[in-house]
Amino acid sequence: MTRIYTRTGDAGDTALADGARVPKDHDRIRACGDMDELGAALGVALSTEPADLAAAVLADVQRDVLAIGGLLGAGRPEPFEQAPHPKLLALPQRTGALERAIDEAAAVLPPLRAFVVPGGTPKAAALHLARAVCRRTERSVVSLSGTEPVPPDALAYLNRLSDLLFTLARLANFRAGVPDETW
């Protein structure tokens, strides 16, 4: 069995998938780390009861987040548009799936007339936390996109994902009969 530790990052650098070494605080590594944290936050939301609330959608999203994170960590020297990756080709369709899920959940919710204080049920709180992590992740990918190529449509996907997570948090409270606390 291979050891989990390599000691190669002990001096504060790490390897990209192409073998290039960069500092652990490099914008690309920061974006990859935020994607990883988003995937973990989605795992918490998925495992929080009721586990069946949007489980299929969230499981697909978690896989999308892992794919985008992997692509961000590739360290590609050429723009993604010049060397398309099969997972990238699906991002516009996956963003459309998020929009359909938002519309479906929003159709049963009362209209929103004020800011929502994150919380309510444990499921809603986990989804709100995942939403906040998603927004930070989006900011780090935007920052990276200012200096290096990022997967096309990744920013639109992340933007829509935060909307989905917010809507699902409201849905979790609504289904549990817990009104959203507004500010």
Backbone as JSON Lines, residues from 0, in Angstrom:
{"i":0,"aa":"M","n":[0.84,-1.18,0.0],"ca":[0.0,0.0,0.0],"c":[0.89,1.24,0.0]}
{"i":1,"aa":"T","n":[0.5,2.23,-0.78],"ca":[1.24,3.48,-0.87],"c":[0.95,4.32,0.37]}
{"i":2,"aa":"R","n":[2.0,4.98,0.86],"ca":[1.82,5.89,2.0],"c":[0.98,7.08,1.59]}
{"i":3,"aa":"I","n":[0.21,7.6,2.52],"ca":[-0.59,8.78,2.27],"c":[0.26,10.05,2.31]}
{"i":4,"aa":"Y","n":[1.34,10.0,3.05],"ca":[2.21,11.18,3.12],"c":[3.42,10.98,2.21]}
{"i":5,"aa":"T","n":[3.83,12.1,1.6],"ca":[4.97,12.06,0.68],"c":[6.13,12.92,1.14]}
{"i":6,"aa":"R","n":[5.85,13.87,2.0],"ca":[6.83,14.84,2.5],"c":[7.28,15.84,1.43]}
{"i":7,"aa":"T","n":[6.74,15.73,0.21],"ca":[7.2,16.63,-0.86],"c":[6.66,18.05,-0.69]}
{"i":8,"aa":"G","n":[5.64,18.22,0.12],"ca":[5.08,19.56,0.33],"c":[5.49,20.2,1.63]}
{"i":9,"aa":"D","n":[6.45,19.62,2.31],"ca":[6.84,20.12,3.64],"c":[7.43,21.53,3.61]}
{"i":10,"aa":"A","n":[7.91,21.95,2.46],"ca":[8.5,23.29,2.37],"c":[7.49,24.33,1.89]}
{"i":11,"aa":"G","n":[6.21,23.93,1.74],"ca":[5.18,24.9,1.38],"c":[4.84,24.96,-0.09]}
{"i":12,"aa":"D","n":[5.25,23.97,-0.86],"ca":[4.84,23.94,-2.26],"c":[4.15,22.6,-2.53]}
{"i":13,"aa":"T","n":[3.5,22.53,-3.69],"ca":[2.76,21.32,-4.05],"c":[2.8,21.16,-5.56]}
{"i":14,"aa":"A","n":[2.43,19.98,-6.02],"ca":[2.47,19.7,-7.45],"c":[1.08,19.82,-8.07]}
{"i":15,"aa":"L","n":[1.05,20.4,-9.27],"ca":[-0.15,20.36,-10.09],"c":[-0.18,19.02,-10.83]}
{"i":16,"aa":"A","n":[-1.28,18.72,-11.47],"ca":[-1.4,17.44,-12.17],"c":[-0.38,17.28,-13.28]}
{"i":17,"aa":"D","n":[0.1,18.4,-13.85],"ca":[1.1,18.31,-14.91],"c":[2.52,18.18,-14.37]}
{"i":18,"aa":"G","n":[2.67,18.13,-13.04],"ca":[3.97,17.97,-12.42],"c":[4.63,19.26,-11.99]}
{"i":19,"aa":"A","n":[4.13,20.39,-12.47],"ca":[4.7,21.69,-12.07],"c":[4.49,21.9,-10.57]}
{"i":20,"aa":"R","n":[5.47,22.5,-9.92],"ca":[5.36,22.78,-8.5],"c":[5.07,24.26,-8.3]}
{"i":21,"aa":"V","n":[4.14,24.53,-7.41],"ca":[3.73,25.91,-7.12],"c":[3.57,26.05,-5.61]}
{"i":22,"aa":"P","n":[3.65,27.28,-5.1],"ca":[3.43,27.49,-3.67],"c":[2.0,27.1,-3.28]}
{"i":23,"aa":"K","n":[1.82,26.62,-2.07],"ca":[0.5,26.19,-1.61],"c":[-0.49,27.34,-1.48]}
{"i":24,"aa":"D","n":[0.0,28.58,-1.51],"ca":[-0.91,29.72,-1.49],"c":[-1.12,30.32,-2.87]}
{"i":25,"aa":"H","n":[-0.72,29.62,-3.91],"ca":[-0.93,30.03,-5.29],"c":[-2.44,30.1,-5.56]}
{"i":26,"aa":"D","n":[-2.86,31.04,-6.4],"ca":[-4.3,31.19,-6.69],"c":[-4.93,29.9,-7.19]}
{"i":27,"aa":"R","n":[-4.21,29.11,-7.99],"ca":[-4.76,27.86,-8.51],"c":[-4.98,26.86,-7.36]}
{"i":28,"aa":"I","n":[-4.04,26.79,-6.44],"ca":[-4.18,25.87,-5.31],"c":[-5.28,26.35,-4.37]}
{"i":29,"aa":"R","n":[-5.38,27.66,-4.19],"ca":[-6.46,28.21,-3.36],"c":[-7.82,27.83,-3.95]}
{"i":30,"aa":"A","n":[-7.97,28.0,-5.27],"ca":[-9.24,27.65,-5.92],"c":[-9.51,26.15,-5.8]}
{"i":31,"aa":"C","n":[-8.47,25.33,-5.97],"ca":[-8.65,23.88,-5.82],"c":[-9.06,23.52,-4.39]}
{"i":32,"aa":"G","n":[-8.43,24.16,-3.42],"ca":[-8.77,23.91,-2.02],"c":[-10.19,24.33,-1.7]}
{"i":33,"aa":"D","n":[-10.62,25.46,-2.26],"ca":[-12.0,25.89,-2.04],"c":[-12.98,24.93,-2.7]}
{"i":34,"aa":"M","n":[-12.64,24.41,-3.88],"ca":[-13.5,23.4,-4.51],"c":[-13.58,22.15,-3.65]}
{"i":35,"aa":"D","n":[-12.46,21.75,-3.07],"ca":[-12.43,20.59,-2.18],"c":[-13.32,20.83,-0.96]}
{"i":36,"aa":"E","n":[-13.21,22.01,-0.37],"ca":[-14.04,22.34,0.79],"c":[-15.52,22.36,0.41]}
{"i":37,"aa":"L","n":[-15.82,22.87,-0.76],"ca":[-17.21,22.88,-1.23],"c":[-17.73,21.45,-1.36]}
{"i":38,"aa":"G","n":[-16.92,20.57,-1.92],"ca":[-17.32,19.16,-2.02],"c":[-17.59,18.54,-0.67]}
{"i":39,"aa":"A","n":[-16.76,18.88,0.32],"ca":[-16.96,18.36,1.68],"c":[-18.22,18.95,2.31]}
{"i":40,"aa":"A","n":[-18.47,20.25,2.1],"ca":[-19.69,20.88,2.62],"c":[-20.92,20.25,1.99]}
{"i":41,"aa":"L","n":[-20.84,19.92,0.72],"ca":[-21.95,19.23,0.06],"c":[-22.16,17.84,0.67]}
{"i":42,"aa":"G","n":[-21.06,17.18,1.04],"ca":[-21.17,15.88,1.7],"c":[-21.89,15.98,3.03]}
{"i":43,"aa":"V","n":[-21.61,17.04,3.78],"ca":[-22.32,17.27,5.04],"c":[-23.79,17.5,4.76]}
{"i":44,"aa":"A","n":[-24.11,18.34,3.79],"ca":[-25.51,18.62,3.46],"c":[-26.22,17.35,3.0]}
{"i":45,"aa":"L","n":[-25.54,16.54,2.21],"ca":[-26.13,15.29,1.74],"c":[-26.44,14.32,2.88]}
{"i":46,"aa":"S","n":[-25.58,14.28,3.87],"ca":[-25.74,13.3,4.94],"c":[-26.63,13.78,6.08]}
{"i":47,"aa":"T","n":[-27.05,15.04,6.02],"ca":[-27.91,15.6,7.05],"c":[-29.36,15.26,6.73]}
{"i":48,"aa":"E","n":[-30.1,14.83,7.75],"ca":[-31.51,14.48,7.55],"c":[-32.35,15.71,7.28]}
{"i":49,"aa":"P","n":[-33.35,15.6,6.43],"ca":[-33.73,14.41,5.68],"c":[-32.78,14.18,4.5]}
{"i":50,"aa":"A","n":[-32.14,13.03,4.51],"ca":[-31.12,12.72,3.51],"c":[-31.7,12.62,2.1]}
{"i":51,"aa":"D","n":[-32.99,12.41,1.98],"ca":[-33.58,12.27,0.65],"c":[-33.92,13.6,-0.01]}
{"i":52,"aa":"L","n":[-33.83,14.71,0.7],"ca":[-34.15,16.01,0.12],"c":[-33.12,16.37,-0.94]}
{"i":53,"aa":"A","n":[-33.51,16.33,-2.19],"ca":[-32.65,16.68,-3.33],"c":[-31.37,15.85,-3.38]}
{"i":54,"aa":"A","n":[-31.43,14.62,-2.88],"ca":[-30.22,13.79,-2.78],"c":[-29.58,13.54,-4.14]}
{"i":55,"aa":"A","n":[-30.38,13.22,-5.15],"ca":[-29.81,12.93,-6.47],"c":[-29.15,14.17,-7.06]}
{"i":56,"aa":"V","n":[-29.81,15.31,-6.92],"ca":[-29.26,16.56,-7.45],"c":[-27.94,16.88,-6.74]}
{"i":57,"aa":"L","n":[-27.93,16.78,-5.41],"ca":[-26.73,17.12,-4.66],"c":[-25.59,16.14,-4.93]}
{"i":58,"aa":"A","n":[-25.91,14.87,-5.12],"ca":[-24.86,13.89,-5.44],"c":[-24.24,14.21,-6.79]}
{"i":59,"aa":"D","n":[-25.06,14.59,-7.78],"ca":[-24.52,14.98,-9.08],"c":[-23.66,16.24,-8.95]}
{"i":60,"aa":"V","n":[-24.13,17.19,-8.15],"ca":[-23.39,18.43,-7.94],"c":[-22.04,18.13,-7.3]}
{"i":61,"aa":"Q","n":[-22.02,17.24,-6.33],"ca":[-20.76,16.91,-5.66],"c":[-19.76,16.36,-6.67]}
{"i":62,"aa":"R","n":[-20.22,15.53,-7.59],"ca":[-19.33,14.99,-8.63],"c":[-18.87,16.1,-9.59]}
{"i":63,"aa":"D","n":[-19.79,17.02,-9.94],"ca":[-19.4,18.15,-10.78],"c":[-18.31,18.97,-10.12]}
{"i":64,"aa":"V","n":[-18.46,19.23,-8.84],"ca":[-17.48,20.03,-8.09],"c":[-16.12,19.34,-8.09]}
{"i":65,"aa":"L","n":[-16.12,18.02,-7.9],"ca":[-14.85,17.29,-7.95],"c":[-14.22,17.38,-9.33]}
{"i":66,"aa":"A","n":[-15.04,17.28,-10.37],"ca":[-14.51,17.37,-11.74],"c":[-13.92,18.75,-12.02]}
{"i":67,"aa":"I","n":[-14.64,19.79,-11.63],"ca":[-14.13,21.16,-11.85],"c":[-12.84,21.36,-11.07]}
{"i":68,"aa":"G","n":[-12.81,20.91,-9.82],"ca":[-11.6,21.02,-9.02],"c":[-10.42,20.3,-9.66]}
{"i":69,"aa":"G","n":[-10.67,19.12,-10.19],"ca":[-9.62,18.38,-10.87],"c":[-9.1,19.11,-12.09]}
{"i":70,"aa":"L","n":[-10.02,19.72,-12.82],"ca":[-9.62,20.48,-14.0],"c":[-8.83,21.72,-13.61]}
{"i":71,"aa":"L","n":[-9.22,22.37,-12.51],"ca":[-8.47,23.54,-12.04],"c":[-7.05,23.15,-11.64]}
{"i":72,"aa":"G","n":[-6.9,21.96,-11.1],"ca":[-5.58,21.51,-10.66],"c":[-4.71,20.94,-11.76]}
{"i":73,"aa":"A","n":[-5.2,20.96,-12.98],"ca":[-4.45,20.36,-14.08],"c":[-3.2,21.16,-14.44]}
{"i":74,"aa":"G","n":[-3.22,22.48,-14.21],"ca":[-2.05,23.29,-14.55],"c":[-1.83,23.37,-16.05]}
{"i":75,"aa":"R","n":[-2.9,23.36,-16.8],"ca":[-2.82,23.37,-18.26],"c":[-2.14,24.66,-18.76]}
{"i":76,"aa":"P","n":[-1.16,24.54,-19.62],"ca":[-0.54,25.75,-20.17],"c":[-1.4,26.41,-21.25]}
{"i":77,"aa":"E","n":[-2.23,25.61,-21.96],"ca":[-3.07,26.18,-23.02],"c":[-4.47,26.45,-22.47]}
{"i":78,"aa":"P","n":[-5.17,27.38,-23.08],"ca":[-6.54,27.63,-22.64],"c":[-7.4,26.38,-22.79]}
{"i":79,"aa":"F","n":[-8.37,26.22,-21.91],"ca":[-9.23,25.05,-21.92],"c":[-9.97,24.92,-23.25]}
{"i":80,"aa":"E","n":[-10.27,26.06,-23.89],"ca":[-11.01,26.02,-25.15],"c":[-10.2,25.33,-26.25]}
{"i":81,"aa":"Q","n":[-8.87,25.37,-26.16],"ca":[-8.03,24.77,-27.2],"c":[-7.85,23.27,-26.99]}
{"i":82,"aa":"A","n":[-8.06,22.8,-25.8],"ca":[-7.91,21.37,-25.52],"c":[-9.09,20.93,-24.66]}
{"i":83,"aa":"P","n":[-10.29,20.82,-25.27],"ca":[-11.47,20.54,-24.48],"c":[-11.39,19.19,-23.76]}
{"i":84,"aa":"H","n":[-11.95,19.16,-22.6],"ca":[-12.01,17.97,-21.77],"c":[-13.46,17.5,-21.76]}
{"i":85,"aa":"P","n":[-13.71,16.19,-21.83],"ca":[-15.09,15.71,-21.87],"c":[-15.98,16.25,-20.74]}
{"i":86,"aa":"K","n":[-15.45,16.4,-19.55],"ca":[-16.26,16.9,-18.43],"c":[-16.65,18.36,-18.64]}
{"i":87,"aa":"L","n":[-15.8,19.12,-19.37],"ca":[-16.11,20.52,-19.61],"c":[-17.29,20.67,-20.56]}
{"i":88,"aa":"L","n":[-17.42,19.76,-21.48],"ca":[-18.47,19.87,-22.48],"c":[-19.85,19.83,-21.85]}
{"i":89,"aa":"A","n":[-19.97,19.26,-20.68],"ca":[-21.28,19.11,-20.04],"c":[-21.63,20.28,-19.12]}
{"i":90,"aa":"L","n":[-20.71,21.19,-18.84],"ca":[-21.01,22.26,-17.87],"c":[-22.22,23.12,-18.26]}
{"i":91,"aa":"P","n":[-22.4,23.51,-19.5],"ca":[-23.61,24.29,-19.81],"c":[-24.89,23.48,-19.53]}
{"i":92,"aa":"Q","n":[-24.88,22.19,-19.86],"ca":[-26.04,21.35,-19.59],"c":[-26.24,21.16,-18.09]}
{"i":93,"aa":"R","n":[-25.15,21.01,-17.36],"ca":[-25.24,20.83,-15.91],"c":[-25.76,22.12,-15.26]}
{"i":94,"aa":"T","n":[-25.35,23.28,-15.78],"ca":[-25.87,24.55,-15.27],"c":[-27.37,24.63,-15.54]}
{"i":95,"aa":"G","n":[-27.8,24.17,-16.7],"ca":[-29.22,24.12,-17.01],"c":[-29.98,23.21,-16.06]}
{"i":96,"aa":"A","n":[-29.36,22.1,-15.67],"ca":[-29.99,21.18,-14.7],"c":[-30.15,21.86,-13.35]}
{"i":97,"aa":"L","n":[-29.16,22.67,-12.96],"ca":[-29.28,23.42,-11.7],"c":[-30.45,24.4,-11.78]}
{"i":98,"aa":"E","n":[-30.58,25.07,-12.92],"ca":[-31.67,26.03,-13.08],"c":[-33.03,25.33,-12.98]}
{"i":99,"aa":"R","n":[-33.15,24.16,-13.59],"ca":[-34.42,23.41,-13.51],"c":[-34.7,23.0,-12.07]}
{"i":100,"aa":"A","n":[-33.68,22.58,-11.34],"ca":[-33.87,22.21,-9.93],"c":[-34.28,23.42,-9.09]}
{"i":101,"aa":"I","n":[-33.69,24.57,-9.38],"ca":[-34.06,25.81,-8.66],"c":[-35.53,26.13,-8.93]}
{"i":102,"aa":"D","n":[-35.9,26.1,-10.2],"ca":[-37.28,26.43,-10.57],"c":[-38.27,25.47,-9.93]}
{"i":103,"aa":"E","n":[-37.94,24.2,-9.91],"ca":[-38.82,23.19,-9.31],"c":[-39.0,23.44,-7.81]}
{"i":104,"aa":"A","n":[-37.91,23.71,-7.11],"ca":[-38.0,23.96,-5.67],"c":[-38.7,25.29,-5.39]}
{"i":105,"aa":"A","n":[-38.39,26.31,-6.16],"ca":[-38.97,27.64,-5.93],"c":[-40.47,27.66,-6.18]}
{"i":106,"aa":"A","n":[-40.95,26.75,-7.02],"ca":[-42.37,26.73,-7.35],"c":[-43.26,26.43,-6.14]}
{"i":107,"aa":"V","n":[-42.71,25.77,-5.13],"ca":[-43.52,25.43,-3.95],"c":[-43.25,26.36,-2.77]}
{"i":108,"aa":"L","n":[-42.28,27.25,-2.91],"ca":[-41.9,28.13,-1.81],"c":[-42.69,29.43,-1.83]}
{"i":109,"aa":"P","n":[-42.96,29.99,-0.65],"ca":[-43.58,31.32,-0.62],"c":[-42.59,32.35,-1.19]}
{"i":110,"aa":"P","n":[-43.11,33.44,-1.76],"ca":[-42.21,34.46,-2.31],"c":[-41.28,35.02,-1.24]}
{"i":111,"aa":"L","n":[-40.1,35.36,-1.66],"ca":[-39.09,35.91,-0.75],"c":[-39.21,37.42,-0.75]}
{"i":112,"aa":"R","n":[-39.36,38.02,0.44],"ca":[-39.55,39.46,0.54],"c":[-38.5,40.14,1.42]}
{"i":113,"aa":"A","n":[-37.56,39.37,1.95],"ca":[-36.53,39.93,2.82],"c":[-35.31,39.0,2.78]}
{"i":114,"aa":"F","n":[-34.21,39.48,3.33],"ca":[-33.03,38.62,3.45],"c":[-33.34,37.51,4.44]}
{"i":115,"aa":"V","n":[-32.78,36.34,4.18],"ca":[-32.98,35.18,5.04],"c":[-31.76,35.01,5.93]}
{"i":116,"aa":"V","n":[-32.0,34.84,7.22],"ca":[-30.93,34.54,8.16],"c":[-30.63,33.04,8.04]}
{"i":117,"aa":"P","n":[-29.39,32.66,7.72],"ca":[-29.08,31.24,7.55],"c":[-29.37,30.44,8.82]}
{"i":118,"aa":"G","n":[-30.04,29.33,8.66],"ca":[-30.34,28.46,9.79],"c":[-31.65,27.75,9.61]}
{"i":119,"aa":"G","n":[-32.3,27.49,10.72],"ca":[-33.54,26.72,10.7],"c":[-33.25,25.29,11.06]}
{"i":120,"aa":"T","n":[-33.62,24.37,10.2],"ca":[-33.37,22.96,10.45],"c":[-31.88,22.65,10.24]}
{"i":121,"aa":"P","n":[-31.4,21.53,10.77],"ca":[-30.01,21.15,10.49],"c":[-29.73,21.02,8.99]}
{"i":122,"aa":"K","n":[-30.69,20.49,8.22],"ca":[-30.5,20.35,6.77],"c":[-30.35,21.73,6.13]}
{"i":123,"aa":"A","n":[-31.23,22.65,6.5],"ca":[-31.15,24.0,5.94],"c":[-29.84,24.68,6.32]}
{"i":124,"aa":"A","n":[-29.44,24.52,7.57],"ca":[-28.18,25.13,8.02],"c":[-27.0,24.56,7.24]}
{"i":125,"aa":"A","n":[-26.99,23.25,6.99],"ca":[-25.91,22.63,6.22],"c":[-25.91,23.14,4.79]}
{"i":126,"aa":"L","n":[-27.09,23.33,4.2],"ca":[-27.17,23.86,2.84],"c":[-26.74,25.32,2.78]}
{"i":127,"aa":"H","n":[-27.1,26.1,3.8],"ca":[-26.65,27.5,3.84],"c":[-25.12,27.57,3.97]}
{"i":128,"aa":"L","n":[-24.55,26.69,4.79],"ca":[-23.09,26.66,4.91],"c":[-22.45,26.3,3.57]}
{"i":129,"aa":"A","n":[-23.0,25.3,2.9],"ca":[-22.47,24.92,1.58],"c":[-22.6,26.09,0.6]}
{"i":130,"aa":"R","n":[-23.69,26.85,0.69],"ca":[-23.88,28.03,-0.17],"c":[-22.78,29.06,0.09]}
{"i":131,"aa":"A","n":[-22.48,29.32,1.36],"ca":[-21.45,30.3,1.69],"c":[-20.08,29.84,1.19]}
{"i":132,"aa":"V","n":[-19.79,28.55,1.33],"ca":[-18.53,28.01,0.82],"c":[-18.5,28.12,-0.7]}
{"i":133,"aa":"C","n":[-19.64,27.88,-1.34],"ca":[-19.73,27.99,-2.8],"c":[-19.43,29.42,-3.25]}
{"i":134,"aa":"R","n":[-19.95,30.39,-2.54],"ca":[-19.7,31.79,-2.93],"c":[-18.22,32.15,-2.78]}
{"i":135,"aa":"R","n":[-17.59,31.66,-1.72],"ca":[-16.15,31.91,-1.57],"c":[-15.37,31.2,-2.67]}
{"i":136,"aa":"T","n":[-15.79,30.0,-2.99],"ca":[-15.14,29.25,-4.07],"c":[-15.25,30.02,-5.38]}
{"i":137,"aa":"E","n":[-16.43,30.54,-5.64],"ca":[-16.63,31.32,-6.85],"c":[-15.68,32.53,-6.88]}
{"i":138,"aa":"R","n":[-15.54,33.2,-5.74],"ca":[-14.62,34.36,-5.69],"c":[-13.19,33.94,-5.98]}
{"i":139,"aa":"S","n":[-12.76,32.79,-5.46],"ca":[-11.37,32.37,-5.7],"c":[-11.17,31.95,-7.15]}
{"i":140,"aa":"V","n":[-12.19,31.36,-7.78],"ca":[-12.07,31.0,-9.2],"c":[-12.08,32.27,-10.06]}
{"i":141,"aa":"V","n":[-12.88,33.27,-9.69],"ca":[-12.85,34.55,-10.4],"c":[-11.45,35.16,-10.3]}
{"i":142,"aa":"S","n":[-10.88,35.14,-9.11],"ca":[-9.54,35.68,-8.93],"c":[-8.53,34.94,-9.82]}
{"i":143,"aa":"L","n":[-8.6,33.63,-9.83],"ca":[-7.71,32.83,-10.67],"c":[-7.91,33.17,-12.15]}
{"i":144,"aa":"S","n":[-9.16,33.37,-12.56],"ca":[-9.45,33.62,-13.98],"c":[-8.84,34.93,-14.47]}
{"i":145,"aa":"G","n":[-8.47,35.81,-13.55],"ca":[-7.83,37.06,-13.94],"c":[-6.4,36.88,-14.42]}
{"i":146,"aa":"T","n":[-5.78,35.75,-14.07],"ca":[-4.38,35.54,-14.44],"c":[-4.13,34.24,-15.19]}
{"i":147,"aa":"E","n":[-5.04,33.27,-15.06],"ca":[-4.83,31.97,-15.68],"c":[-6.14,31.44,-16.24]}
{"i":148,"aa":"P","n":[-6.06,30.52,-17.21],"ca":[-7.29,29.97,-17.76],"c":[-8.03,29.11,-16.73]}
{"i":149,"aa":"V","n":[-9.34,29.2,-16.78],"ca":[-10.2,28.34,-15.96],"c":[-11.18,27.66,-16.89]}
{"i":150,"aa":"P","n":[-11.77,26.55,-16.47],"ca":[-12.71,25.85,-17.35],"c":[-13.85,26.78,-17.79]}
{"i":151,"aa":"P","n":[-14.16,26.78,-19.08],"ca":[-15.28,27.6,-19.54],"c":[-16.55,27.19,-18.82]}
{"i":152,"aa":"D","n":[-17.37,28.14,-18.52],"ca":[-18.67,27.93,-17.89],"c":[-18.59,27.52,-16.42]}
{"i":153,"aa":"A","n":[-17.38,27.41,-15.85],"ca":[-17.27,27.05,-14.44],"c":[-17.84,28.15,-13.55]}
{"i":154,"aa":"L","n":[-17.61,29.4,-13.93],"ca":[-18.11,30.5,-13.1],"c":[-19.64,30.55,-13.13]}
{"i":155,"aa":"A","n":[-20.23,30.35,-14.29],"ca":[-21.7,30.33,-14.37],"c":[-22.25,29.18,-13.53]}
{"i":156,"aa":"Y","n":[-21.58,28.03,-13.6],"ca":[-22.02,26.87,-12.81],"c":[-21.99,27.18,-11.32]}
{"i":157,"aa":"L","n":[-20.88,27.74,-10.85],"ca":[-20.76,28.04,-9.42],"c":[-21.76,29.1,-8.98]}
{"i":158,"aa":"N","n":[-22.0,30.08,-9.83],"ca":[-22.97,31.12,-9.51],"c":[-24.37,30.51,-9.36]}
{"i":159,"aa":"R","n":[-24.74,29.65,-10.29],"ca":[-26.04,29.0,-10.22],"c":[-26.11,28.03,-9.05]}
{"i":160,"aa":"L","n":[-24.99,27.38,-8.74],"ca":[-24.98,26.44,-7.62],"c":[-25.29,27.14,-6.31]}
{"i":161,"aa":"S","n":[-24.75,28.32,-6.1],"ca":[-25.06,29.02,-4.85],"c":[-26.55,29.36,-4.78]}
{"i":162,"aa":"D","n":[-27.16,29.69,-5.92],"ca":[-28.61,29.94,-5.95],"c":[-29.38,28.66,-5.61]}
{"i":163,"aa":"L","n":[-28.93,27.54,-6.15],"ca":[-29.6,26.26,-5.86],"c":[-29.51,25.94,-4.37]}
{"i":164,"aa":"L","n":[-28.33,26.08,-3.79],"ca":[-28.15,25.75,-2.38],"c":[-29.01,26.63,-1.48]}
{"i":165,"aa":"F","n":[-29.13,27.9,-1.82],"ca":[-30.0,28.81,-1.08],"c":[-31.46,28.35,-1.18]}
{"i":166,"aa":"T","n":[-31.88,28.04,-2.39],"ca":[-33.26,27.61,-2.6],"c":[-33.55,26.29,-1.89]}
{"i":167,"aa":"L","n":[-32.6,25.36,-1.93],"ca":[-32.8,24.08,-1.24],"c":[-32.83,24.27,0.28]}
{"i":168,"aa":"A","n":[-32.06,25.22,0.79],"ca":[-32.1,25.5,2.24],"c":[-33.5,25.99,2.62]}
{"i":169,"aa":"R","n":[-34.04,26.88,1.81],"ca":[-35.41,27.35,2.07],"c":[-36.41,26.2,1.97]}
{"i":170,"aa":"L","n":[-36.21,25.32,0.99],"ca":[-37.1,24.18,0.81],"c":[-37.03,23.24,2.01]}
{"i":171,"aa":"A","n":[-35.84,23.02,2.54],"ca":[-35.68,22.15,3.71],"c":[-36.48,22.7,4.88]}
{"i":172,"aa":"N","n":[-36.39,23.99,5.12],"ca":[-37.17,24.6,6.2],"c":[-38.67,24.51,5.92]}
{"i":173,"aa":"F","n":[-39.05,24.81,4.7],"ca":[-40.47,24.8,4.32],"c":[-41.08,23.43,4.54]}
{"i":174,"aa":"R","n":[-40.4,22.39,4.06],"ca":[-40.92,21.01,4.2],"c":[-41.0,20.58,5.65]}
{"i":175,"aa":"A","n":[-40.13,21.14,6.5],"ca":[-40.15,20.78,7.92],"c":[-41.12,21.67,8.69]}
{"i":176,"aa":"G","n":[-41.75,22.63,8.02],"ca":[-42.69,23.52,8.7],"c":[-41.99,24.57,9.54]}
{"i":177,"aa":"V","n":[-40.75,24.85,9.23],"ca":[-39.97,25.86,9.96],"c":[-39.88,27.1,9.09]}
{"i":178,"aa":"P","n":[-40.47,28.21,9.51],"ca":[-40.39,29.41,8.65],"c":[-38.97,29.96,8.62]}
{"i":179,"aa":"D","n":[-38.62,30.51,7.44],"ca":[-37.32,31.18,7.34],"c":[-37.33,32.37,8.26]}
{"i":180,"aa":"E","n":[-36.22,32.56,8.99],"ca":[-36.07,33.77,9.77],"c":[-35.56,34.85,8.82]}
{"i":181,"aa":"T","n":[-36.24,35.98,8.79],"ca":[-35.83,37.04,7.88],"c":[-35.22,38.19,8.65]}
{"i":182,"aa":"W","n":[-34.49,38.99,7.93],"ca":[-33.78,40.13,8.52],"c":[-34.27,41.41,7.93]}
